[in-house]
Amino acid sequence: MVDPTQNFTSAVNAYAKAVKQTDKSTEGINARDSGTGEEFSDLVKGALKQAAEIGREGEQKTLAGVADKADLSSVVTAVAEAELTLQTVVAVRDKVIDSYKQILRMPM
């Protein structure tokens, strides 16, 4: 099974590569913003790793609850936190896709 964070990371890397390949007419903008592409991708990668870890913790708590090794409140809390994290990741993904579509519609 393909890791969803890998697809998102490769998309962010593709955006960063596209930014680096801009023509000379945006040289002033690129000089002002130099280096931000890698910093943004690092931020996104870190957030995705943290979201995946929260999901794993929720799964571990659920398994511990099924095995009667964890109390119900901690299981519910972990699952709710994982659900909220997933909803946040999906919302951010949707905003990135919408932004990308808007960029594609811009006149050149």
Biopython code that builds the backbone (N, CA, C, O; Angstrom):
import numpy as np
from Bio.PDB.StructureBuilder import StructureBuilder

atoms = [
    (1, "MET", "N", (0.844, -1.187, 0.000)),
    (1, "MET", "CA", (0.000, 0.000, 0.000)),
    (1, "MET", "C", (0.885, 1.244, 0.000)),
    (1, "MET", "O", (1.882, 1.294, 0.721)),
    (2, "VAL", "N", (0.536, 2.228, -0.786)),
    (2, "VAL", "CA", (1.311, 3.454, -0.904)),
    (2, "VAL", "C", (0.997, 4.352, 0.289)),
    (2, "VAL", "O", (-0.163, 4.533, 0.657)),
    (3, "ASP", "N", (2.032, 4.902, 0.877)),
    (3, "ASP", "CA", (1.883, 5.801, 2.013)),
    (3, "ASP", "C", (1.351, 7.141, 1.512)),
    (3, "ASP", "O", (1.977, 7.740, 0.638)),
    (4, "PRO", "N", (0.206, 7.648, 2.034)),
    (4, "PRO", "CA", (-0.353, 8.911, 1.553)),
    (4, "PRO", "C", (0.599, 10.083, 1.753)),
    (4, "PRO", "O", (0.587, 11.026, 0.961)),
    (5, "THR", "N", (1.415, 10.042, 2.787)),
    (5, "THR", "CA", (2.351, 11.143, 3.011)),
    (5, "THR", "C", (3.402, 11.201, 1.922)),
    (5, "THR", "O", (3.928, 12.274, 1.622)),
    (6, "GLN", "N", (3.718, 10.051, 1.321)),
    (6, "GLN", "CA", (4.708, 10.029, 0.249)),
    (6, "GLN", "C", (4.168, 10.772, -0.979)),
    (6, "GLN", "O", (4.907, 11.522, -1.616)),
    (7, "ASN", "N", (2.900, 10.573, -1.315)),
    (7, "ASN", "CA", (2.302, 11.276, -2.448)),
    (7, "ASN", "C", (2.282, 12.774, -2.204)),
    (7, "ASN", "O", (2.605, 13.551, -3.102)),
    (8, "PHE", "N", (1.910, 13.184, -1.012)),
    (8, "PHE", "CA", (1.842, 14.601, -0.686)),
    (8, "PHE", "C", (3.234, 15.219, -0.711)),
    (8, "PHE", "O", (3.418, 16.332, -1.205)),
    (9, "THR", "N", (4.220, 14.491, -0.173)),
    (9, "THR", "CA", (5.589, 14.979, -0.158)),
    (9, "THR", "C", (6.116, 15.129, -1.576)),
    (9, "THR", "O", (6.780, 16.120, -1.881)),
    (10, "SER", "N", (5.839, 14.179, -2.438)),
    (10, "SER", "CA", (6.311, 14.289, -3.817)),
    (10, "SER", "C", (5.637, 15.454, -4.533)),
    (10, "SER", "O", (6.258, 16.096, -5.380)),
    (11, "ALA", "N", (4.380, 15.738, -4.209)),
    (11, "ALA", "CA", (3.703, 16.892, -4.802)),
    (11, "ALA", "C", (4.343, 18.190, -4.343)),
    (11, "ALA", "O", (4.548, 19.096, -5.150)),
    (12, "VAL", "N", (4.660, 18.294, -3.062)),
    (12, "VAL", "CA", (5.307, 19.495, -2.538)),
    (12, "VAL", "C", (6.673, 19.671, -3.185)),
    (12, "VAL", "O", (7.050, 20.786, -3.548)),
    (13, "ASN", "N", (7.413, 18.584, -3.332)),
    (13, "ASN", "CA", (8.721, 18.667, -3.986)),
    (13, "ASN", "C", (8.584, 19.107, -5.437)),
    (13, "ASN", "O", (9.422, 19.862, -5.929)),
    (14, "ALA", "N", (7.544, 18.651, -6.134)),
    (14, "ALA", "CA", (7.314, 19.064, -7.520)),
    (14, "ALA", "C", (7.009, 20.559, -7.589)),
    (14, "ALA", "O", (7.486, 21.246, -8.492)),
    (15, "TYR", "N", (6.222, 21.067, -6.646)),
    (15, "TYR", "CA", (5.946, 22.501, -6.618)),
    (15, "TYR", "C", (7.227, 23.292, -6.384)),
    (15, "TYR", "O", (7.461, 24.310, -7.036)),
    (16, "ALA", "N", (8.053, 22.823, -5.453)),
    (16, "ALA", "CA", (9.311, 23.516, -5.174)),
    (16, "ALA", "C", (10.211, 23.518, -6.407)),
    (16, "ALA", "O", (10.866, 24.519, -6.695)),
    (17, "LYS", "N", (10.246, 22.412, -7.128)),
    (17, "LYS", "CA", (11.061, 22.322, -8.344)),
    (17, "LYS", "C", (10.526, 23.270, -9.409)),
    (17, "LYS", "O", (11.306, 23.910, -10.113)),
    (18, "ALA", "N", (9.211, 23.367, -9.536)),
    (18, "ALA", "CA", (8.617, 24.265, -10.524)),
    (18, "ALA", "C", (8.931, 25.718, -10.210)),
    (18, "ALA", "O", (9.155, 26.518, -11.119)),
    (19, "VAL", "N", (8.949, 26.062, -8.933)),
    (19, "VAL", "CA", (9.269, 27.427, -8.534)),
    (19, "VAL", "C", (10.709, 27.755, -8.915)),
    (19, "VAL", "O", (10.991, 28.869, -9.358)),
    (20, "LYS", "N", (11.612, 26.811, -8.750)),
    (20, "LYS", "CA", (13.018, 27.044, -9.072)),
    (20, "LYS", "C", (13.249, 27.218, -10.561)),
    (20, "LYS", "O", (14.246, 27.819, -10.961)),
    (21, "GLN", "N", (12.340, 26.700, -11.402)),
    (21, "GLN", "CA", (12.516, 26.745, -12.841)),
    (21, "GLN", "C", (11.799, 27.930, -13.490)),
    (21, "GLN", "O", (11.575, 27.922, -14.700)),
    (22, "THR", "N", (11.440, 28.938, -12.715)),
    (22, "THR", "CA", (10.754, 30.097, -13.280)),
    (22, "THR", "C", (11.706, 30.863, -14.184)),
    (22, "THR", "O", (12.926, 30.756, -14.065)),
    (23, "ASP", "N", (11.117, 31.643, -15.094)),
    (23, "ASP", "CA", (11.961, 32.373, -16.038)),
    (23, "ASP", "C", (12.585, 33.597, -15.389)),
    (23, "ASP", "O", (12.304, 33.912, -14.232)),
    (24, "LYS", "N", (13.436, 34.288, -16.148)),
    (24, "LYS", "CA", (14.205, 35.421, -15.633)),
    (24, "LYS", "C", (13.329, 36.608, -15.271)),
    (24, "LYS", "O", (13.768, 37.473, -14.512)),
    (25, "SER", "N", (12.098, 36.685, -15.788)),
    (25, "SER", "CA", (11.247, 37.841, -15.519)),
    (25, "SER", "C", (10.835, 37.928, -14.052)),
    (25, "SER", "O", (10.431, 38.995, -13.591)),
    (26, "THR", "N", (10.927, 36.850, -13.330)),
    (26, "THR", "CA", (10.570, 36.861, -11.914)),
    (26, "THR", "C", (11.804, 36.792, -11.032)),
    (26, "THR", "O", (11.726, 36.369, -9.878)),
    (27, "GLU", "N", (12.941, 37.207, -11.570)),
    (27, "GLU", "CA", (14.193, 37.105, -10.826)),
    (27, "GLU", "C", (14.156, 37.892, -9.522)),
    (27, "GLU", "O", (14.685, 37.428, -8.512)),
    (28, "GLY", "N", (13.544, 39.073, -9.523)),
    (28, "GLY", "CA", (13.460, 39.882, -8.314)),
    (28, "GLY", "C", (12.616, 39.209, -7.239)),
    (28, "GLY", "O", (12.956, 39.239, -6.056)),
    (29, "ILE", "N", (11.531, 38.613, -7.656)),
    (29, "ILE", "CA", (10.672, 37.907, -6.708)),
    (29, "ILE", "C", (11.415, 36.714, -6.134)),
    (29, "ILE", "O", (11.369, 36.474, -4.928)),
    (30, "ASN", "N", (12.101, 35.966, -6.989)),
    (30, "ASN", "CA", (12.848, 34.796, -6.521)),
    (30, "ASN", "C", (13.967, 35.191, -5.570)),
    (30, "ASN", "O", (14.235, 34.475, -4.605)),
    (31, "ALA", "N", (14.617, 36.305, -5.823)),
    (31, "ALA", "CA", (15.694, 36.742, -4.931)),
    (31, "ALA", "C", (15.140, 37.070, -3.552)),
    (31, "ALA", "O", (15.768, 36.772, -2.536)),
    (32, "ARG", "N", (13.970, 37.680, -3.520)),
    (32, "ARG", "CA", (13.357, 38.031, -2.245)),
    (32, "ARG", "C", (12.917, 36.786, -1.482)),
    (32, "ARG", "O", (13.026, 36.732, -0.257)),
    (33, "ASP", "N", (12.420, 35.788, -2.205)),
    (33, "ASP", "CA", (11.859, 34.594, -1.581)),
    (33, "ASP", "C", (12.809, 33.404, -1.611)),
    (33, "ASP", "O", (12.363, 32.273, -1.419)),
    (34, "SER", "N", (14.075, 33.613, -1.840)),
    (34, "SER", "CA", (14.989, 32.481, -2.008)),
    (34, "SER", "C", (15.044, 31.618, -0.757)),
    (34, "SER", "O", (15.142, 32.118, 0.363)),
    (35, "GLY", "N", (14.979, 30.311, -0.976)),
    (35, "GLY", "CA", (15.083, 29.368, 0.128)),
    (35, "GLY", "C", (13.772, 29.015, 0.785)),
    (35, "GLY", "O", (13.732, 28.069, 1.571)),
    (36, "THR", "N", (12.698, 29.726, 0.504)),
    (36, "THR", "CA", (11.447, 29.454, 1.212)),
    (36, "THR", "C", (10.794, 28.168, 0.746)),
    (36, "THR", "O", (10.025, 27.568, 1.497)),
    (37, "GLY", "N", (11.078, 27.726, -0.476)),
    (37, "GLY", "CA", (10.482, 26.491, -0.970)),
    (37, "GLY", "C", (10.901, 25.293, -0.140)),
    (37, "GLY", "O", (10.068, 24.455, 0.206)),
    (38, "GLU", "N", (12.177, 25.203, 0.180)),
    (38, "GLU", "CA", (12.649, 24.079, 0.978)),
    (38, "GLU", "C", (12.147, 24.174, 2.417)),
    (38, "GLU", "O", (11.812, 23.159, 3.027)),
    (39, "GLU", "N", (12.096, 25.367, 2.948)),
    (39, "GLU", "CA", (11.605, 25.524, 4.315)),
    (39, "GLU", "C", (10.129, 25.135, 4.397)),
    (39, "GLU", "O", (9.715, 24.494, 5.362)),
    (40, "PHE", "N", (9.342, 25.509, 3.410)),
    (40, "PHE", "CA", (7.925, 25.149, 3.400)),
    (40, "PHE", "C", (7.760, 23.645, 3.280)),
    (40, "PHE", "O", (6.937, 23.048, 3.974)),
    (41, "SER", "N", (8.545, 23.028, 2.398)),
    (41, "SER", "CA", (8.420, 21.576, 2.233)),
    (41, "SER", "C", (8.835, 20.855, 3.511)),
    (41, "SER", "O", (8.238, 19.839, 3.868)),
    (42, "ASP", "N", (9.852, 21.371, 4.206)),
    (42, "ASP", "CA", (10.245, 20.772, 5.481)),
    (42, "ASP", "C", (9.127, 20.904, 6.504)),
    (42, "ASP", "O", (8.874, 19.983, 7.280)),
    (43, "LEU", "N", (8.460, 22.052, 6.503)),
    (43, "LEU", "CA", (7.341, 22.273, 7.418)),
    (43, "LEU", "C", (6.209, 21.292, 7.131)),
    (43, "LEU", "O", (5.630, 20.713, 8.050)),
    (44, "VAL", "N", (5.901, 21.112, 5.856)),
    (44, "VAL", "CA", (4.826, 20.198, 5.474)),
    (44, "VAL", "C", (5.197, 18.764, 5.822)),
    (44, "VAL", "O", (4.374, 18.014, 6.347)),
    (45, "LYS", "N", (6.444, 18.382, 5.527)),
    (45, "LYS", "CA", (6.889, 17.024, 5.843)),
    (45, "LYS", "C", (6.797, 16.753, 7.345)),
    (45, "LYS", "O", (6.340, 15.688, 7.761)),
    (46, "GLY", "N", (7.229, 17.715, 8.153)),
    (46, "GLY", "CA", (7.158, 17.554, 9.606)),
    (46, "GLY", "C", (5.722, 17.430, 10.096)),
    (46, "GLY", "O", (5.423, 16.620, 10.973)),
    (47, "ALA", "N", (4.837, 18.240, 9.523)),
    (47, "ALA", "CA", (3.433, 18.180, 9.923)),
    (47, "ALA", "C", (2.815, 16.840, 9.537)),
    (47, "ALA", "O", (2.030, 16.274, 10.298)),
    (48, "LEU", "N", (3.168, 16.335, 8.363)),
    (48, "LEU", "CA", (2.626, 15.042, 7.935)),
    (48, "LEU", "C", (3.167, 13.897, 8.783)),
    (48, "LEU", "O", (2.439, 12.958, 9.104)),
    (49, "LYS", "N", (4.429, 13.977, 9.141)),
    (49, "LYS", "CA", (4.992, 12.944, 10.016)),
    (49, "LYS", "C", (4.303, 12.959, 11.375)),
    (49, "LYS", "O", (4.000, 11.908, 11.941)),
    (50, "GLN", "N", (4.060, 14.156, 11.887)),
    (50, "GLN", "CA", (3.382, 14.280, 13.173)),
    (50, "GLN", "C", (1.942, 13.757, 13.070)),
    (50, "GLN", "O", (1.457, 13.093, 13.986)),
    (51, "ALA", "N", (1.266, 14.053, 11.965)),
    (51, "ALA", "CA", (-0.106, 13.558, 11.777)),
    (51, "ALA", "C", (-0.122, 12.039, 11.697)),
    (51, "ALA", "O", (-1.007, 11.395, 12.259)),
    (52, "ALA", "N", (0.853, 11.465, 11.001)),
    (52, "ALA", "CA", (0.928, 10.000, 10.907)),
    (52, "ALA", "C", (1.196, 9.389, 12.277)),
    (52, "ALA", "O", (0.642, 8.340, 12.607)),
    (53, "GLU", "N", (2.039, 10.035, 13.074)),
    (53, "GLU", "CA", (2.340, 9.526, 14.417)),
    (53, "GLU", "C", (1.101, 9.581, 15.313)),
    (53, "GLU", "O", (0.865, 8.668, 16.105)),
    (54, "ILE", "N", (0.319, 10.641, 15.190)),
    (54, "ILE", "CA", (-0.918, 10.748, 15.968)),
    (54, "ILE", "C", (-1.881, 9.635, 15.568)),
    (54, "ILE", "O", (-2.549, 9.052, 16.421)),
    (55, "GLY", "N", (-1.952, 9.338, 14.264)),
    (55, "GLY", "CA", (-2.798, 8.234, 13.800)),
    (55, "GLY", "C", (-2.341, 6.895, 14.348)),
    (55, "GLY", "O", (-3.160, 6.068, 14.750)),
    (56, "ARG", "N", (-1.015, 6.679, 14.363)),
    (56, "ARG", "CA", (-0.483, 5.422, 14.917)),
    (56, "ARG", "C", (-0.784, 5.300, 16.409)),
    (56, "ARG", "O", (-1.121, 4.219, 16.893)),
    (57, "GLU", "N", (-0.661, 6.410, 17.132)),
    (57, "GLU", "CA", (-0.963, 6.380, 18.565)),
    (57, "GLU", "C", (-2.439, 6.044, 18.792)),
    (57, "GLU", "O", (-2.775, 5.300, 19.714)),
    (58, "GLY", "N", (-3.315, 6.594, 17.950)),
    (58, "GLY", "CA", (-4.738, 6.268, 18.061)),
    (58, "GLY", "C", (-4.995, 4.793, 17.815)),
    (58, "GLY", "O", (-5.799, 4.171, 18.509)),
    (59, "GLU", "N", (-4.305, 4.230, 16.817)),
    (59, "GLU", "CA", (-4.456, 2.798, 16.535)),
    (59, "GLU", "C", (-3.936, 1.952, 17.698)),
    (59, "GLU", "O", (-4.557, 0.958, 18.075)),
    (60, "GLN", "N", (-2.791, 2.353, 18.263)),
    (60, "GLN", "CA", (-2.221, 1.610, 19.387)),
    (60, "GLN", "C", (-3.147, 1.648, 20.598)),
    (60, "GLN", "O", (-3.340, 0.636, 21.272)),
    (61, "LYS", "N", (-3.716, 2.814, 20.870)),
    (61, "LYS", "CA", (-4.650, 2.936, 22.003)),
    (61, "LYS", "C", (-5.896, 2.082, 21.757)),
    (61, "LYS", "O", (-6.420, 1.456, 22.679)),
    (62, "THR", "N", (-6.363, 2.061, 20.509)),
    (62, "THR", "CA", (-7.531, 1.247, 20.180)),
    (62, "THR", "C", (-7.238, -0.226, 20.413)),
    (62, "THR", "O", (-8.046, -0.940, 21.007)),
    (63, "LEU", "N", (-6.078, -0.682, 19.942)),
    (63, "LEU", "CA", (-5.699, -2.082, 20.152)),
    (63, "LEU", "C", (-5.539, -2.397, 21.636)),
    (63, "LEU", "O", (-5.917, -3.476, 22.090)),
    (64, "ALA", "N", (-4.978, -1.452, 22.389)),
    (64, "ALA", "CA", (-4.839, -1.657, 23.828)),
    (64, "ALA", "C", (-6.212, -1.713, 24.494)),
    (64, "ALA", "O", (-6.418, -2.480, 25.435)),
    (65, "GLY", "N", (-7.151, -0.901, 24.006)),
    (65, "GLY", "CA", (-8.507, -0.927, 24.556)),
    (65, "GLY", "C", (-9.211, -2.234, 24.261)),
    (65, "GLY", "O", (-9.930, -2.765, 25.108)),
    (66, "VAL", "N", (-9.003, -2.758, 23.050)),
    (66, "VAL", "CA", (-9.615, -4.039, 22.692)),
    (66, "VAL", "C", (-9.040, -5.154, 23.562)),
    (66, "VAL", "O", (-9.755, -6.078, 23.948)),
    (67, "ALA", "N", (-7.760, -5.062, 23.865)),
    (67, "ALA", "CA", (-7.108, -6.069, 24.709)),
    (67, "ALA", "C", (-7.356, -5.806, 26.193)),
    (67, "ALA", "O", (-6.813, -6.505, 27.048)),
    (68, "ASP", "N", (-8.178, -4.797, 26.499)),
    (68, "ASP", "CA", (-8.519, -4.420, 27.868)),
    (68, "ASP", "C", (-7.290, -3.996, 28.673)),
    (68, "ASP", "O", (-7.190, -4.278, 29.867)),
    (69, "LYS", "N", (-6.355, -3.314, 28.003)),
    (69, "LYS", "CA", (-5.152, -2.807, 28.668)),
    (69, "LYS", "C", (-5.156, -1.292, 28.774)),
    (69, "LYS", "O", (-4.198, -0.708, 29.281)),
    (70, "ALA", "N", (-6.213, -0.646, 28.306)),
    (70, "ALA", "CA", (-6.321, 0.813, 28.384)),
    (70, "ALA", "C", (-7.752, 1.170, 28.751)),
    (70, "ALA", "O", (-8.697, 0.462, 28.404)),
    (71, "ASP", "N", (-7.890, 2.291, 29.466)),
    (71, "ASP", "CA", (-9.244, 2.696, 29.845)),
    (71, "ASP", "C", (-9.948, 3.350, 28.653)),
    (71, "ASP", "O", (-9.302, 3.856, 27.735)),
    (72, "LEU", "N", (-11.241, 3.329, 28.683)),
    (72, "LEU", "CA", (-12.066, 3.783, 27.574)),
    (72, "LEU", "C", (-11.854, 5.259, 27.258)),
    (72, "LEU", "O", (-11.851, 5.644, 26.089)),
    (73, "SER", "N", (-11.679, 6.084, 28.277)),
    (73, "SER", "CA", (-11.531, 7.520, 28.026)),
    (73, "SER", "C", (-10.254, 7.841, 27.242)),
    (73, "SER", "O", (-10.263, 8.713, 26.373)),
    (74, "SER", "N", (-9.160, 7.140, 27.546)),
    (74, "SER", "CA", (-7.928, 7.403, 26.793)),
    (74, "SER", "C", (-8.045, 6.913, 25.353)),
    (74, "SER", "O", (-7.472, 7.519, 24.448)),
    (75, "VAL", "N", (-8.775, 5.830, 25.133)),
    (75, "VAL", "CA", (-8.995, 5.323, 23.777)),
    (75, "VAL", "C", (-9.831, 6.319, 22.983)),
    (75, "VAL", "O", (-9.495, 6.652, 21.847)),
    (76, "VAL", "N", (-10.915, 6.789, 23.581)),
    (76, "VAL", "CA", (-11.786, 7.746, 22.900)),
    (76, "VAL", "C", (-11.031, 9.041, 22.602)),
    (76, "VAL", "O", (-11.170, 9.600, 21.514)),
    (77, "THR", "N", (-10.247, 9.513, 23.544)),
    (77, "THR", "CA", (-9.469, 10.733, 23.344)),
    (77, "THR", "C", (-8.464, 10.567, 22.210)),
    (77, "THR", "O", (-8.339, 11.451, 21.363)),
    (78, "ALA", "N", (-7.754, 9.455, 22.184)),
    (78, "ALA", "CA", (-6.756, 9.215, 21.137)),
    (78, "ALA", "C", (-7.414, 9.101, 19.766)),
    (78, "ALA", "O", (-6.898, 9.633, 18.783)),
    (79, "VAL", "N", (-8.541, 8.415, 19.694)),
    (79, "VAL", "CA", (-9.233, 8.265, 18.415)),
    (79, "VAL", "C", (-9.789, 9.610, 17.945)),
    (79, "VAL", "O", (-9.722, 9.920, 16.756)),
    (80, "ALA", "N", (-10.328, 10.400, 18.849)),
    (80, "ALA", "CA", (-10.854, 11.721, 18.488)),
    (80, "ALA", "C", (-9.732, 12.629, 18.004)),
    (80, "ALA", "O", (-9.914, 13.385, 17.049)),
    (81, "GLU", "N", (-8.586, 12.562, 18.646)),
    (81, "GLU", "CA", (-7.432, 13.365, 18.225)),
    (81, "GLU", "C", (-6.955, 12.933, 16.838)),
    (81, "GLU", "O", (-6.621, 13.775, 16.004)),
    (82, "ALA", "N", (-6.923, 11.642, 16.597)),
    (82, "ALA", "CA", (-6.524, 11.136, 15.275)),
    (82, "ALA", "C", (-7.521, 11.564, 14.209)),
    (82, "ALA", "O", (-7.131, 11.936, 13.103)),
    (83, "GLU", "N", (-8.807, 11.511, 14.541)),
    (83, "GLU", "CA", (-9.838, 11.923, 13.587)),
    (83, "GLU", "C", (-9.721, 13.409, 13.249)),
    (83, "GLU", "O", (-9.811, 13.795, 12.084)),
    (84, "LEU", "N", (-9.521, 14.232, 14.265)),
    (84, "LEU", "CA", (-9.366, 15.669, 14.054)),
    (84, "LEU", "C", (-8.123, 15.966, 13.217)),
    (84, "LEU", "O", (-8.152, 16.839, 12.350)),
    (85, "THR", "N", (-7.044, 15.249, 13.472)),
    (85, "THR", "CA", (-5.817, 15.431, 12.696)),
    (85, "THR", "C", (-6.049, 15.057, 11.241)),
    (85, "THR", "O", (-5.609, 15.771, 10.340)),
    (86, "LEU", "N", (-6.729, 13.955, 11.004)),
    (86, "LEU", "CA", (-7.025, 13.538, 9.636)),
    (86, "LEU", "C", (-7.903, 14.564, 8.926)),
    (86, "LEU", "O", (-7.669, 14.879, 7.760)),
    (87, "GLN", "N", (-8.903, 15.082, 9.616)),
    (87, "GLN", "CA", (-9.763, 16.106, 9.020)),
    (87, "GLN", "C", (-8.960, 17.360, 8.674)),
    (87, "GLN", "O", (-9.206, 17.987, 7.643)),
    (88, "THR", "N", (-8.010, 17.726, 9.520)),
    (88, "THR", "CA", (-7.168, 18.890, 9.256)),
    (88, "THR", "C", (-6.286, 18.655, 8.037)),
    (88, "THR", "O", (-6.158, 19.534, 7.184)),
    (89, "VAL", "N", (-5.682, 17.483, 7.951)),
    (89, "VAL", "CA", (-4.834, 17.161, 6.799)),
    (89, "VAL", "C", (-5.655, 17.193, 5.513)),
    (89, "VAL", "O", (-5.194, 17.717, 4.499)),
    (90, "VAL", "N", (-6.849, 16.648, 5.544)),
    (90, "VAL", "CA", (-7.705, 16.644, 4.355)),
    (90, "VAL", "C", (-8.098, 18.074, 3.975)),
    (90, "VAL", "O", (-8.119, 18.413, 2.792)),
    (91, "ALA", "N", (-8.407, 18.906, 4.958)),
    (91, "ALA", "CA", (-8.778, 20.297, 4.676)),
    (91, "ALA", "C", (-7.610, 21.061, 4.067)),
    (91, "ALA", "O", (-7.797, 21.833, 3.126)),
    (92, "VAL", "N", (-6.417, 20.854, 4.589)),
    (92, "VAL", "CA", (-5.228, 21.521, 4.031)),
    (92, "VAL", "C", (-4.974, 21.023, 2.615)),
    (92, "VAL", "O", (-4.676, 21.814, 1.720)),
    (93, "ARG", "N", (-5.091, 19.721, 2.409)),
    (93, "ARG", "CA", (-4.912, 19.156, 1.072)),
    (93, "ARG", "C", (-5.896, 19.770, 0.092)),
    (93, "ARG", "O", (-5.518, 20.127, -1.023)),
    (94, "ASP", "N", (-7.163, 19.899, 0.498)),
    (94, "ASP", "CA", (-8.173, 20.483, -0.373)),
    (94, "ASP", "C", (-7.844, 21.935, -0.713)),
    (94, "ASP", "O", (-8.035, 22.366, -1.850)),
    (95, "LYS", "N", (-7.354, 22.685, 0.265)),
    (95, "LYS", "CA", (-6.978, 24.082, 0.014)),
    (95, "LYS", "C", (-5.796, 24.165, -0.949)),
    (95, "LYS", "O", (-5.765, 25.040, -1.815)),
    (96, "VAL", "N", (-4.826, 23.266, -0.806)),
    (96, "VAL", "CA", (-3.670, 23.252, -1.711)),
    (96, "VAL", "C", (-4.129, 22.939, -3.132)),
    (96, "VAL", "O", (-3.677, 23.574, -4.085)),
    (97, "ILE", "N", (-5.010, 21.981, -3.274)),
    (97, "ILE", "CA", (-5.519, 21.620, -4.604)),
    (97, "ILE", "C", (-6.314, 22.778, -5.199)),
    (97, "ILE", "O", (-6.162, 23.080, -6.383)),
    (98, "ASP", "N", (-7.154, 23.428, -4.406)),
    (98, "ASP", "CA", (-7.909, 24.582, -4.899)),
    (98, "ASP", "C", (-6.975, 25.710, -5.332)),
    (98, "ASP", "O", (-7.192, 26.351, -6.359)),
    (99, "SER", "N", (-5.937, 25.939, -4.535)),
    (99, "SER", "CA", (-4.962, 26.982, -4.888)),
    (99, "SER", "C", (-4.246, 26.637, -6.182)),
    (99, "SER", "O", (-4.042, 27.506, -7.029)),
    (100, "TYR", "N", (-3.871, 25.397, -6.339)),
    (100, "TYR", "CA", (-3.201, 24.954, -7.552)),
    (100, "TYR", "C", (-4.112, 25.141, -8.765)),
    (100, "TYR", "O", (-3.655, 25.581, -9.820)),
    (101, "LYS", "N", (-5.391, 24.812, -8.621)),
    (101, "LYS", "CA", (-6.338, 25.007, -9.721)),
    (101, "LYS", "C", (-6.489, 26.471, -10.070)),
    (101, "LYS", "O", (-6.601, 26.819, -11.245)),
    (102, "GLN", "N", (-6.492, 27.339, -9.061)),
    (102, "GLN", "CA", (-6.585, 28.772, -9.323)),
    (102, "GLN", "C", (-5.340, 29.265, -10.052)),
    (102, "GLN", "O", (-5.436, 30.106, -10.946)),
    (103, "ILE", "N", (-4.193, 28.755, -9.683)),
    (103, "ILE", "CA", (-2.953, 29.144, -10.362)),
    (103, "ILE", "C", (-3.001, 28.719, -11.824)),
    (103, "ILE", "O", (-2.574, 29.466, -12.704)),
    (104, "LEU", "N", (-3.521, 27.515, -12.085)),
    (104, "LEU", "CA", (-3.621, 27.043, -13.472)),
    (104, "LEU", "C", (-4.557, 27.907, -14.307)),
    (104, "LEU", "O", (-4.355, 28.051, -15.512)),
    (105, "ARG", "N", (-5.578, 28.484, -13.679)),
    (105, "ARG", "CA", (-6.529, 29.324, -14.403)),
    (105, "ARG", "C", (-6.018, 30.742, -14.644)),
    (105, "ARG", "O", (-6.638, 31.495, -15.397)),
    (106, "MET", "N", (-4.906, 31.122, -14.024)),
    (106, "MET", "CA", (-4.371, 32.470, -14.199)),
    (106, "MET", "C", (-3.875, 32.654, -15.627)),
    (106, "MET", "O", (-3.268, 31.753, -16.207)),
    (107, "PRO", "N", (-4.142, 33.846, -16.194)),
    (107, "PRO", "CA", (-3.606, 34.095, -17.531)),
    (107, "PRO", "C", (-2.094, 34.310, -17.472)),
    (107, "PRO", "O", (-1.568, 34.893, -16.524)),
    (108, "MET", "N", (-1.433, 33.839, -18.476)),
    (108, "MET", "CA", (0.034, 33.960, -18.513)),
    (108, "MET", "C", (0.449, 35.265, -19.117)),
    (108, "MET", "O", (1.644, 35.540, -19.230)),
]
sb = StructureBuilder()
sb.init_structure("model")
sb.init_model(0)
sb.init_chain("A")
sb.init_seg("    ")
for serial, (resi, resn, name, xyz) in enumerate(atoms, 1):
    if name == "N":
        sb.init_residue(resn, " ", resi, " ")
    sb.init_atom(name, np.array(xyz, "f"), 0.0, 1.0, " ", f" {name:<3s}", serial, name[0])
structure = sb.get_structure()
